[in-house]
Amino acid sequence: MASEKLTKTEKSWILYDVANSAFTMLVSTTIPIFFHSLTEQAGISSVQSSALWGNVTSIAILILAILSPILGAIADYSGMKKKLFVLFLMIGLVGLFALSVTSQWAAFLCLFVVARVGYSACNVFYDSMLTDVTTDEKMDMVSSHGFAWGYIGSCVPFILGIVLIFTLPFGMSTMMATQISFLITGVWWLLLTIPLLRNVKQVHCLQNRDGKVLDAFRRLGDTFKKIRKKKQLLFYILAYFCYIDGVYTIISMATTYGNEVGIDSTQMILALLLTQFVAFPCAILSGKLSQKYGPLKLVKIFIIAYAAICLFGFQLDKAWEFWTLAVAVGICQGGIQALSRSHFGKLIPKEESNEYFGFFDIFGKFADFFGPLIISFCATVFGASNYGILGLILLFIIGYVLILFSERAGRTEA
C-alpha cells in the first residue's frame, strides 16, 4: 500500500486545487447573479439575460475544447508546461481582476470569457502535472486530496464575499461589495498558486525540437490513432464523457432546478455550501478506499449512486429533500471526479500527459456543454425540468456499461 505521507511537491500541487476552486465557486454563484443585476439595470429582460449568459458560457467552453489538445501537445515539450501554465494563469487573473472594476454588462461578458478561458486552460496543465508530482501508487490519494481541499478551501473567499454582500460595511453598495468579493477570490487564487510555481517541476517530457507547433498538430493525429487502437483507454474516455456529463449537469443546474420547484434561494446557497463540506472528507475517504478496492470499482458505485440521486431528484419539491440531495451529491462528487482523473493519469504515457489530458479535457468540456441541453430539451418538450433530471439516468447507465467494456479490454490488452 502507498505511503499516506504527502511530499512537499504533492502538497504544493494540492494547494492549487484550493486556489482555483474559489473561482469555480464564484462562477456557480455570485458571478451569474451579478451579471443578471447588470442586465436588469440596462433594461434587458431576465429571459434575454439568461440566454446571453448561456451563449457566452458555451462560447468559452467551445474555445477551450478547441485549444485544449493543441496546448496540451505543445506543453509536453521540455520546459513548456510551466510556461504555458503561467501564461494562462495571468490571463485568468487579469480577467477576474478586471471583472471587479467593470459595471457594463457587455464588457463584463467579454472579460468573463477571458477569465474562464484562462482558468480552464490552466486546469489542463495542472491535471497533467499529477503525473509529475506523484507515483501511480499514490495517484488516487493525491488526486482525492486535491479535490477535497479544493472543496473546503473554496468556501473561505466565498463566505468572506457573502458576508460583505449581506452586511455592506463602511457604507459600501451591494455592487461594490460584490466586486470586492471578486477581488478577494483573485488574490486567493494568486497567493495559493505560489507553492506550485516554486516546487512543482516538469518531470516527464518530450525533447525540444524546431517547429513545435506544427509537430504538435501532427502528434495530435497520432495520439487520436493511439487512443482508437487502445480500447481500454477509448472505452474509458467515452464512459467518462457519459457519466461526468450527468455529474456536471447536476452540479450546474442545481440552483436553476431548485428555483423551479420553489426552494428558497437562501436555503439553496446554504445547502450548496453543505455539499462542499460533505465532499471534503468523502473525497479523502475515496482516495483511501481506492488503494484497497481500486478506483474503477468505486467509480461504478458512485455512478449507481448518481442514478439513484436522479430518481430522488425527479420527485423533489420540498426544502428538506433539496438538503438531502445536497448531502448525497457531496458524498459522491469529490470521489468520482478525483478517481476519474487519477485513473486516466495511470493509463496514459507520462511524457505525453498534457496532450492526453487535453483530449480528456475536451470530453469534460463537451459534457459540461451537452448536459444542460438535455435538461432544456426535456423542459421544452415536457414542460418541466424534472424529466430532464430523470433522463440523466440513461447517461449513467451508458457510462457504467462502457466502464465494463474498458475493464474487459484492459484484461485483454494486458
Contacts in CASP RR format, 6 or more apart in sequence:
PFRMAT RR
TARGET T0000
AUTHOR 0000-0000-0000
METHOD contacts of the structure
MODEL  1
MASEKLTKTEKSWILYDVANSAFTMLVSTTIPIFFHSLTEQAGISSVQSS
ALWGNVTSIAILILAILSPILGAIADYSGMKKKLFVLFLMIGLVGLFALS
VTSQWAAFLCLFVVARVGYSACNVFYDSMLTDVTTDEKMDMVSSHGFAWG
YIGSCVPFILGIVLIFTLPFGMSTMMATQISFLITGVWWLLLTIPLLRNV
KQVHCLQNRDGKVLDAFRRLGDTFKKIRKKKQLLFYILAYFCYIDGVYTI
ISMATTYGNEVGIDSTQMILALLLTQFVAFPCAILSGKLSQKYGPLKLVK
IFIIAYAAICLFGFQLDKAWEFWTLAVAVGICQGGIQALSRSHFGKLIPK
EESNEYFGFFDIFGKFADFFGPLIISFCATVFGASNYGILGLILLFIIGY
VLILFSERAGRTEA
1 291 0 8 1.000
1 292 0 8 1.000
2 135 0 8 1.000
2 137 0 8 1.000
2 138 0 8 1.000
2 141 0 8 1.000
2 291 0 8 1.000
3 138 0 8 1.000
4 141 0 8 1.000
6 14 0 8 1.000
6 142 0 8 1.000
6 145 0 8 1.000
7 133 0 8 1.000
7 134 0 8 1.000
8 199 0 8 1.000
9 133 0 8 1.000
9 134 0 8 1.000
9 199 0 8 1.000
9 200 0 8 1.000
9 201 0 8 1.000
10 133 0 8 1.000
10 134 0 8 1.000
10 138 0 8 1.000
10 142 0 8 1.000
10 145 0 8 1.000
11 195 0 8 1.000
12 133 0 8 1.000
12 195 0 8 1.000
12 196 0 8 1.000
12 198 0 8 1.000
12 199 0 8 1.000
12 200 0 8 1.000
13 126 0 8 1.000
13 129 0 8 1.000
13 130 0 8 1.000
13 133 0 8 1.000
13 134 0 8 1.000
13 142 0 8 1.000
13 146 0 8 1.000
13 196 0 8 1.000
13 200 0 8 1.000
14 142 0 8 1.000
14 145 0 8 1.000
14 146 0 8 1.000
14 149 0 8 1.000
15 149 0 8 1.000
15 192 0 8 1.000
15 193 0 8 1.000
15 195 0 8 1.000
15 196 0 8 1.000
16 126 0 8 1.000
16 192 0 8 1.000
16 193 0 8 1.000
16 195 0 8 1.000
16 196 0 8 1.000
17 126 0 8 1.000
17 146 0 8 1.000
17 147 0 8 1.000
17 149 0 8 1.000
17 150 0 8 1.000
18 146 0 8 1.000
18 149 0 8 1.000
18 150 0 8 1.000
18 152 0 8 1.000
18 153 0 8 1.000
18 154 0 8 1.000
18 192 0 8 1.000
19 188 0 8 1.000
19 189 0 8 1.000
19 190 0 8 1.000
19 191 0 8 1.000
19 192 0 8 1.000
19 193 0 8 1.000
20 119 0 8 1.000
20 122 0 8 1.000
20 123 0 8 1.000
20 126 0 8 1.000
20 189 0 8 1.000
20 193 0 8 1.000
21 150 0 8 1.000
21 151 0 8 1.000
21 153 0 8 1.000
21 154 0 8 1.000
22 153 0 8 1.000
22 154 0 8 1.000
22 156 0 8 1.000
22 157 0 8 1.000
22 158 0 8 1.000
22 185 0 8 1.000
22 186 0 8 1.000
22 188 0 8 1.000
22 189 0 8 1.000
23 96 0 8 1.000
23 115 0 8 1.000
23 119 0 8 1.000
23 185 0 8 1.000
23 186 0 8 1.000
23 189 0 8 1.000
24 119 0 8 1.000
24 154 0 8 1.000
25 154 0 8 1.000
25 155 0 8 1.000
25 157 0 8 1.000
25 158 0 8 1.000
25 185 0 8 1.000
25 276 0 8 1.000
26 157 0 8 1.000
26 158 0 8 1.000
26 181 0 8 1.000
26 182 0 8 1.000
26 185 0 8 1.000
27 116 0 8 1.000
28 251 0 8 1.000
28 252 0 8 1.000
28 255 0 8 1.000
28 272 0 8 1.000
29 158 0 8 1.000
29 255 0 8 1.000
29 269 0 8 1.000
29 272 0 8 1.000
30 158 0 8 1.000
30 161 0 8 1.000
30 162 0 8 1.000
30 165 0 8 1.000
30 178 0 8 1.000
30 181 0 8 1.000
30 182 0 8 1.000
31 99 0 8 1.000
31 112 0 8 1.000
31 182 0 8 1.000
32 53 0 8 1.000
34 108 0 8 1.000
34 175 0 8 1.000
34 178 0 8 1.000
35 49 0 8 1.000
35 53 0 8 1.000
35 105 0 8 1.000
35 108 0 8 1.000
35 109 0 8 1.000
35 112 0 8 1.000
36 46 0 8 1.000
36 49 0 8 1.000
36 50 0 8 1.000
36 53 0 8 1.000
37 175 0 8 1.000
38 103 0 8 1.000
38 104 0 8 1.000
38 105 0 8 1.000
38 108 0 8 1.000
39 48 0 8 1.000
39 49 0 8 1.000
39 52 0 8 1.000
39 105 0 8 1.000
40 46 0 8 1.000
40 49 0 8 1.000
42 105 0 8 1.000
44 52 0 8 1.000
44 105 0 8 1.000
52 109 0 8 1.000
53 109 0 8 1.000
56 109 0 8 1.000
56 112 0 8 1.000
56 113 0 8 1.000
57 116 0 8 1.000
58 369 0 8 1.000
59 113 0 8 1.000
60 112 0 8 1.000
60 113 0 8 1.000
60 116 0 8 1.000
60 117 0 8 1.000
60 120 0 8 1.000
61 120 0 8 1.000
61 365 0 8 1.000
61 366 0 8 1.000
61 368 0 8 1.000
61 369 0 8 1.000
62 369 0 8 1.000
63 113 0 8 1.000
63 117 0 8 1.000
64 116 0 8 1.000
64 117 0 8 1.000
64 120 0 8 1.000
64 121 0 8 1.000
64 361 0 8 1.000
64 365 0 8 1.000
65 361 0 8 1.000
65 362 0 8 1.000
65 365 0 8 1.000
65 366 0 8 1.000
65 369 0 8 1.000
67 117 0 8 1.000
67 121 0 8 1.000
68 120 0 8 1.000
68 121 0 8 1.000
68 124 0 8 1.000
68 358 0 8 1.000
68 359 0 8 1.000
68 361 0 8 1.000
68 362 0 8 1.000
68 365 0 8 1.000
69 220 0 8 1.000
69 223 0 8 1.000
69 355 0 8 1.000
69 358 0 8 1.000
69 359 0 8 1.000
69 361 0 8 1.000
69 362 0 8 1.000
70 216 0 8 1.000
70 217 0 8 1.000
70 220 0 8 1.000
71 84 0 8 1.000
71 121 0 8 1.000
71 124 0 8 1.000
71 125 0 8 1.000
71 354 0 8 1.000
71 358 0 8 1.000
72 84 0 8 1.000
72 124 0 8 1.000
72 125 0 8 1.000
72 128 0 8 1.000
72 216 0 8 1.000
72 354 0 8 1.000
72 355 0 8 1.000
72 357 0 8 1.000
72 358 0 8 1.000
73 216 0 8 1.000
73 217 0 8 1.000
73 219 0 8 1.000
73 220 0 8 1.000
73 223 0 8 1.000
73 354 0 8 1.000
73 355 0 8 1.000
74 80 0 8 1.000
74 84 0 8 1.000
74 212 0 8 1.000
74 213 0 8 1.000
74 216 0 8 1.000
74 354 0 8 1.000
75 81 0 8 1.000
75 84 0 8 1.000
75 85 0 8 1.000
75 124 0 8 1.000
75 125 0 8 1.000
75 128 0 8 1.000
75 354 0 8 1.000
75 355 0 8 1.000
76 205 0 8 1.000
76 206 0 8 1.000
76 219 0 8 1.000
76 351 0 8 1.000
76 352 0 8 1.000
76 353 0 8 1.000
76 354 0 8 1.000
76 355 0 8 1.000
77 205 0 8 1.000
77 206 0 8 1.000
77 207 0 8 1.000
77 208 0 8 1.000
77 209 0 8 1.000
77 212 0 8 1.000
78 202 0 8 1.000
78 205 0 8 1.000
78 206 0 8 1.000
78 207 0 8 1.000
78 208 0 8 1.000
79 202 0 8 1.000
79 205 0 8 1.000
79 208 0 8 1.000
80 202 0 8 1.000
80 205 0 8 1.000
80 212 0 8 1.000
81 125 0 8 1.000
81 128 0 8 1.000
81 129 0 8 1.000
81 132 0 8 1.000
81 202 0 8 1.000
81 205 0 8 1.000
81 354 0 8 1.000
82 125 0 8 1.000
82 197 0 8 1.000
82 200 0 8 1.000
82 201 0 8 1.000
82 202 0 8 1.000
84 121 0 8 1.000
84 125 0 8 1.000
85 122 0 8 1.000
85 125 0 8 1.000
85 126 0 8 1.000
86 197 0 8 1.000
88 117 0 8 1.000
88 118 0 8 1.000
88 119 0 8 1.000
88 121 0 8 1.000
88 122 0 8 1.000
88 125 0 8 1.000
89 118 0 8 1.000
89 122 0 8 1.000
89 193 0 8 1.000
91 114 0 8 1.000
91 115 0 8 1.000
91 117 0 8 1.000
91 118 0 8 1.000
91 121 0 8 1.000
92 114 0 8 1.000
92 115 0 8 1.000
92 117 0 8 1.000
92 118 0 8 1.000
92 119 0 8 1.000
92 122 0 8 1.000
93 186 0 8 1.000
93 189 0 8 1.000
93 190 0 8 1.000
94 114 0 8 1.000
94 115 0 8 1.000
95 111 0 8 1.000
95 112 0 8 1.000
95 114 0 8 1.000
95 115 0 8 1.000
96 115 0 8 1.000
96 182 0 8 1.000
96 185 0 8 1.000
96 186 0 8 1.000
96 189 0 8 1.000
97 182 0 8 1.000
97 183 0 8 1.000
97 186 0 8 1.000
98 111 0 8 1.000
98 114 0 8 1.000
98 115 0 8 1.000
99 108 0 8 1.000
99 111 0 8 1.000
99 112 0 8 1.000
99 115 0 8 1.000
99 179 0 8 1.000
99 182 0 8 1.000
100 179 0 8 1.000
100 180 0 8 1.000
100 182 0 8 1.000
100 183 0 8 1.000
101 179 0 8 1.000
102 108 0 8 1.000
102 111 0 8 1.000
103 175 0 8 1.000
120 361 0 8 1.000
120 365 0 8 1.000
123 361 0 8 1.000
124 354 0 8 1.000
124 357 0 8 1.000
124 358 0 8 1.000
124 361 0 8 1.000
125 354 0 8 1.000
126 196 0 8 1.000
127 341 0 8 1.000
127 357 0 8 1.000
127 360 0 8 1.000
127 361 0 8 1.000
128 353 0 8 1.000
128 354 0 8 1.000
128 356 0 8 1.000
128 357 0 8 1.000
128 358 0 8 1.000
129 196 0 8 1.000
129 200 0 8 1.000
129 202 0 8 1.000
130 139 0 8 1.000
130 142 0 8 1.000
130 143 0 8 1.000
130 341 0 8 1.000
130 342 0 8 1.000
130 345 0 8 1.000
130 353 0 8 1.000
131 139 0 8 1.000
131 203 0 8 1.000
131 204 0 8 1.000
131 345 0 8 1.000
131 348 0 8 1.000
131 350 0 8 1.000
131 353 0 8 1.000
132 200 0 8 1.000
132 201 0 8 1.000
132 202 0 8 1.000
132 203 0 8 1.000
132 204 0 8 1.000
132 350 0 8 1.000
132 353 0 8 1.000
133 142 0 8 1.000
133 200 0 8 1.000
134 142 0 8 1.000
136 346 0 8 1.000
137 291 0 8 1.000
139 342 0 8 1.000
139 345 0 8 1.000
139 346 0 8 1.000
140 286 0 8 1.000
140 287 0 8 1.000
140 290 0 8 1.000
140 291 0 8 1.000
140 294 0 8 1.000
140 295 0 8 1.000
140 338 0 8 1.000
140 339 0 8 1.000
140 342 0 8 1.000
140 343 0 8 1.000
141 287 0 8 1.000
141 288 0 8 1.000
141 290 0 8 1.000
141 291 0 8 1.000
142 342 0 8 1.000
143 287 0 8 1.000
143 338 0 8 1.000
143 339 0 8 1.000
143 341 0 8 1.000
143 342 0 8 1.000
144 283 0 8 1.000
144 284 0 8 1.000
144 286 0 8 1.000
144 287 0 8 1.000
144 288 0 8 1.000
144 290 0 8 1.000
144 334 0 8 1.000
144 335 0 8 1.000
144 338 0 8 1.000
144 339 0 8 1.000
144 342 0 8 1.000
145 283 0 8 1.000
145 284 0 8 1.000
145 287 0 8 1.000
146 283 0 8 1.000
146 338 0 8 1.000
147 279 0 8 1.000
147 283 0 8 1.000
147 334 0 8 1.000
147 335 0 8 1.000
147 337 0 8 1.000
147 338 0 8 1.000
148 279 0 8 1.000
148 280 0 8 1.000
148 281 0 8 1.000
148 282 0 8 1.000
148 283 0 8 1.000
148 284 0 8 1.000
148 334 0 8 1.000
148 338 0 8 1.000
149 280 0 8 1.000
150 280 0 8 1.000
151 276 0 8 1.000
151 277 0 8 1.000
151 279 0 8 1.000
151 280 0 8 1.000
151 283 0 8 1.000
151 334 0 8 1.000
152 276 0 8 1.000
152 277 0 8 1.000
152 280 0 8 1.000
154 276 0 8 1.000
155 273 0 8 1.000
155 276 0 8 1.000
155 277 0 8 1.000
156 188 0 8 1.000
157 181 0 8 1.000
157 184 0 8 1.000
157 185 0 8 1.000
157 186 0 8 1.000
157 188 0 8 1.000
158 181 0 8 1.000
158 185 0 8 1.000
158 273 0 8 1.000
159 273 0 8 1.000
160 181 0 8 1.000
160 184 0 8 1.000
161 177 0 8 1.000
161 178 0 8 1.000
161 180 0 8 1.000
161 181 0 8 1.000
161 184 0 8 1.000
162 181 0 8 1.000
162 269 0 8 1.000
164 172 0 8 1.000
164 177 0 8 1.000
164 180 0 8 1.000
164 181 0 8 1.000
165 174 0 8 1.000
165 177 0 8 1.000
165 178 0 8 1.000
165 181 0 8 1.000
168 174 0 8 1.000
168 177 0 8 1.000
172 180 0 8 1.000
203 350 0 8 1.000
204 350 0 8 1.000
204 351 0 8 1.000
204 353 0 8 1.000
205 351 0 8 1.000
206 351 0 8 1.000
206 352 0 8 1.000
209 215 0 8 1.000
216 355 0 8 1.000
219 352 0 8 1.000
219 355 0 8 1.000
220 355 0 8 1.000
223 352 0 8 1.000
223 355 0 8 1.000
223 356 0 8 1.000
223 359 0 8 1.000
224 359 0 8 1.000
227 233 0 8 1.000
227 234 0 8 1.000
227 237 0 8 1.000
227 356 0 8 1.000
227 359 0 8 1.000
228 234 0 8 1.000
230 413 0 8 1.000
231 405 0 8 1.000
231 406 0 8 1.000
231 409 0 8 1.000
231 410 0 8 1.000
231 412 0 8 1.000
231 413 0 8 1.000
232 347 0 8 1.000
232 406 0 8 1.000
232 407 0 8 1.000
232 409 0 8 1.000
232 410 0 8 1.000
232 413 0 8 1.000
233 347 0 8 1.000
233 348 0 8 1.000
233 406 0 8 1.000
234 406 0 8 1.000
234 409 0 8 1.000
235 402 0 8 1.000
235 403 0 8 1.000
235 405 0 8 1.000
235 406 0 8 1.000
235 409 0 8 1.000
236 343 0 8 1.000
236 344 0 8 1.000
236 347 0 8 1.000
236 402 0 8 1.000
236 403 0 8 1.000
236 406 0 8 1.000
237 344 0 8 1.000
237 359 0 8 1.000
237 360 0 8 1.000
237 363 0 8 1.000
238 363 0 8 1.000
238 399 0 8 1.000
238 402 0 8 1.000
239 398 0 8 1.000
239 399 0 8 1.000
239 400 0 8 1.000
239 401 0 8 1.000
239 402 0 8 1.000
239 403 0 8 1.000
239 405 0 8 1.000
239 406 0 8 1.000
240 340 0 8 1.000
240 344 0 8 1.000
240 360 0 8 1.000
240 363 0 8 1.000
240 364 0 8 1.000
240 399 0 8 1.000
241 363 0 8 1.000
241 364 0 8 1.000
241 366 0 8 1.000
241 367 0 8 1.000
242 367 0 8 1.000
242 395 0 8 1.000
242 396 0 8 1.000
242 398 0 8 1.000
242 399 0 8 1.000
242 402 0 8 1.000
243 299 0 8 1.000
243 303 0 8 1.000
243 306 0 8 1.000
243 336 0 8 1.000
243 395 0 8 1.000
243 396 0 8 1.000
243 399 0 8 1.000
243 400 0 8 1.000
244 336 0 8 1.000
244 337 0 8 1.000
244 340 0 8 1.000
244 363 0 8 1.000
244 364 0 8 1.000
244 367 0 8 1.000
245 364 0 8 1.000
245 367 0 8 1.000
245 368 0 8 1.000
245 370 0 8 1.000
245 371 0 8 1.000
245 392 0 8 1.000
245 395 0 8 1.000
246 306 0 8 1.000
246 367 0 8 1.000
246 371 0 8 1.000
246 392 0 8 1.000
246 395 0 8 1.000
246 396 0 8 1.000
247 306 0 8 1.000
247 332 0 8 1.000
247 333 0 8 1.000
247 336 0 8 1.000
247 337 0 8 1.000
248 364 0 8 1.000
248 367 0 8 1.000
248 368 0 8 1.000
248 371 0 8 1.000
249 371 0 8 1.000
249 372 0 8 1.000
249 374 0 8 1.000
249 375 0 8 1.000
249 392 0 8 1.000
250 306 0 8 1.000
250 309 0 8 1.000
250 310 0 8 1.000
250 329 0 8 1.000
250 389 0 8 1.000
250 392 0 8 1.000
251 329 0 8 1.000
251 333 0 8 1.000
252 368 0 8 1.000
252 372 0 8 1.000
253 372 0 8 1.000
253 375 0 8 1.000
253 385 0 8 1.000
254 268 0 8 1.000
254 272 0 8 1.000
254 326 0 8 1.000
254 329 0 8 1.000
255 265 0 8 1.000
255 268 0 8 1.000
255 272 0 8 1.000
256 385 0 8 1.000
257 316 0 8 1.000
257 375 0 8 1.000
257 385 0 8 1.000
257 386 0 8 1.000
257 389 0 8 1.000
258 268 0 8 1.000
258 316 0 8 1.000
258 322 0 8 1.000
259 265 0 8 1.000
259 268 0 8 1.000
260 384 0 8 1.000
260 385 0 8 1.000
261 316 0 8 1.000
261 317 0 8 1.000
261 322 0 8 1.000
261 386 0 8 1.000
262 317 0 8 1.000
263 319 0 8 1.000
263 322 0 8 1.000
264 319 0 8 1.000
267 319 0 8 1.000
267 322 0 8 1.000
267 323 0 8 1.000
268 322 0 8 1.000
271 322 0 8 1.000
271 323 0 8 1.000
271 325 0 8 1.000
271 326 0 8 1.000
272 326 0 8 1.000
274 323 0 8 1.000
274 326 0 8 1.000
274 327 0 8 1.000
275 326 0 8 1.000
275 327 0 8 1.000
275 329 0 8 1.000
275 330 0 8 1.000
275 333 0 8 1.000
276 330 0 8 1.000
278 326 0 8 1.000
278 327 0 8 1.000
278 330 0 8 1.000
278 331 0 8 1.000
279 330 0 8 1.000
279 331 0 8 1.000
279 333 0 8 1.000
279 334 0 8 1.000
282 330 0 8 1.000
282 331 0 8 1.000
282 332 0 8 1.000
282 333 0 8 1.000
282 334 0 8 1.000
282 335 0 8 1.000
283 333 0 8 1.000
283 334 0 8 1.000
283 335 0 8 1.000
283 337 0 8 1.000
283 338 0 8 1.000
286 298 0 8 1.000
286 334 0 8 1.000
286 335 0 8 1.000
286 338 0 8 1.000
286 339 0 8 1.000
287 335 0 8 1.000
287 338 0 8 1.000
287 339 0 8 1.000
289 298 0 8 1.000
290 298 0 8 1.000
290 339 0 8 1.000
290 342 0 8 1.000
295 339 0 8 1.000
295 340 0 8 1.000
295 342 0 8 1.000
295 343 0 8 1.000
296 339 0 8 1.000
296 343 0 8 1.000
296 403 0 8 1.000
296 406 0 8 1.000
296 407 0 8 1.000
298 335 0 8 1.000
298 339 0 8 1.000
299 336 0 8 1.000
299 339 0 8 1.000
299 340 0 8 1.000
299 343 0 8 1.000
299 403 0 8 1.000
300 400 0 8 1.000
300 403 0 8 1.000
302 332 0 8 1.000
302 335 0 8 1.000
302 336 0 8 1.000
303 336 0 8 1.000
303 396 0 8 1.000
303 399 0 8 1.000
303 400 0 8 1.000
303 403 0 8 1.000
304 396 0 8 1.000
304 400 0 8 1.000
305 328 0 8 1.000
305 331 0 8 1.000
305 332 0 8 1.000
306 332 0 8 1.000
306 336 0 8 1.000
306 392 0 8 1.000
306 396 0 8 1.000
307 393 0 8 1.000
307 396 0 8 1.000
307 397 0 8 1.000
308 328 0 8 1.000
309 325 0 8 1.000
309 328 0 8 1.000
309 329 0 8 1.000
309 332 0 8 1.000
310 389 0 8 1.000
310 390 0 8 1.000
310 391 0 8 1.000
310 392 0 8 1.000
310 393 0 8 1.000
310 396 0 8 1.000
311 390 0 8 1.000
311 393 0 8 1.000
312 321 0 8 1.000
312 324 0 8 1.000
312 325 0 8 1.000
312 328 0 8 1.000
313 321 0 8 1.000
313 325 0 8 1.000
313 386 0 8 1.000
313 389 0 8 1.000
314 386 0 8 1.000
314 387 0 8 1.000
314 389 0 8 1.000
314 390 0 8 1.000
315 321 0 8 1.000
315 386 0 8 1.000
316 322 0 8 1.000
316 325 0 8 1.000
316 386 0 8 1.000
344 356 0 8 1.000
344 357 0 8 1.000
344 360 0 8 1.000
345 353 0 8 1.000
345 356 0 8 1.000
345 357 0 8 1.000
348 356 0 8 1.000
348 357 0 8 1.000
349 356 0 8 1.000
371 392 0 8 1.000
371 395 0 8 1.000
374 388 0 8 1.000
374 391 0 8 1.000
374 392 0 8 1.000
374 395 0 8 1.000
375 385 0 8 1.000
375 388 0 8 1.000
375 389 0 8 1.000
377 388 0 8 1.000
378 384 0 8 1.000
378 385 0 8 1.000
378 387 0 8 1.000
378 388 0 8 1.000
378 390 0 8 1.000
378 391 0 8 1.000
379 385 0 8 1.000
379 387 0 8 1.000
379 388 0 8 1.000
381 387 0 8 1.000
382 388 0 8 1.000
END
